[in-house]
């Protein structure tokens, strides 16, 4: 571990992060990617648990869709307790629009999306 006398190494990371508002730029980008991901969920009629105010989205997904997405390499997190069907998706400063587009394509190729396309609107 680091000694208190060596906090300059730790501080250097924060200085770089704070310089030129890098932390704000990173946060804005992550939040913008979350809005793109929200659009994907809305397009595919996937229910969102609560308003998206930052870089996390909580959605309800059926177990078969979760399994299919995980098998196709998608990464997201089960939330609350197992079996609740609530999942957390997180975007970051590293998330690219291409990542969101790739996820949308994967989602559109699942059996869930195929089922929802055949349902007549109310």
N, C-alpha and C positions, 0 to 999 in steps of 0.2 A: 504494500500500500504506500500511499504518499504521506510524507511527513508534512506538518504544517509549514515548515520552512520551504517546502517545494511547491507550494500552491501556485507559484508563478506559471507552472506548466498547465495546471488546471485552468487558471485565469486566462491564459493565452487562447484557449478554445472559446471562452465566452467573449473575449475581445473581438475575435474574428466573426463570431456569430452576431454581435451587436453592431459591428462596423457597417456603415452604408445601409443600415436597416435590412440586412440579410434575413433576419428572423421574420420580419414582416413580409418580405417577398416570398419566403418559403411558405409561410402560413397562408398567404393569399392564394398561392398556387394550389396548395393542398385543398383549400376550400373551394376553389374553382373546379377542381377535378371531382370533388364530392358532388357539386351541382350537376356536372355532366353525368356522373353515375346515377344520380337521382332521376335524371331524364330517362336513362336506360330502364330503370325500374318502372317508371311511369309508363313508358312505351310498351312494356311487357306485362302491364297490369299486376305488378307485384306490390302488395301492400306495405307501405312504409309505416313504422310504428309511431314516429314523432317527427316534428319539423326538423329539417336539416339546417343546423346553425353553424356548423364547423366542418371538420373533415371526417366525421363518422356518420354512418347511416345504419339504422336498425330496421331490418325487414323481417317479415314472416315468410318463411319458405317451407313448402312441404318436404318431408323427409326424402322422397324419391328424387326430387330436384336437387337437394343438397348432395346426395350421394353422387348423382350424375355430374354436378359441377366439380366436386372434389376429385372425381375420377379423371376429369378433363384438366386438372391442374390448377383450378381456381383456389385462391387462398382467402378465407374469411373465418370468422370465429363464432362458435356457438355461444350464446349469451344466456345469462341467468342459469337455469337448471336444465339438465338434459331432458329433451322431450318437449320443451316449450315452443319449439319451432321459431324462435327469435334468434336472428343472427346479426353480427356486427361486421360491417365493411368499413375499412379505414383507408383513406388516401393519404399521400404524403407529398413532400416536395419532389420526390423521385417519380411519382405517378405521371405518366404521359397520356395525352389524348388517345394515342394509339393503344395504350393498355385498356382504356375504357372501351374503345371500339372493338378490340379483340374480345373483351368480356361480353359485349353485346352480341357479337357474332356467335360466340359459344352458347350464350343463353338462347339465341334464336334457333339454334340447332338441337335444343333439348326437346324431350317429349312433352315437357310442361308447356312450352311455347306453342308447340304444334297443337296441343289440346285447346289452348286459349284462343287460337286463331279460328277454330271451327265453331266457337260459341257465338251465337247471334247476340248483338247488343240489345239491351232492354229498352 
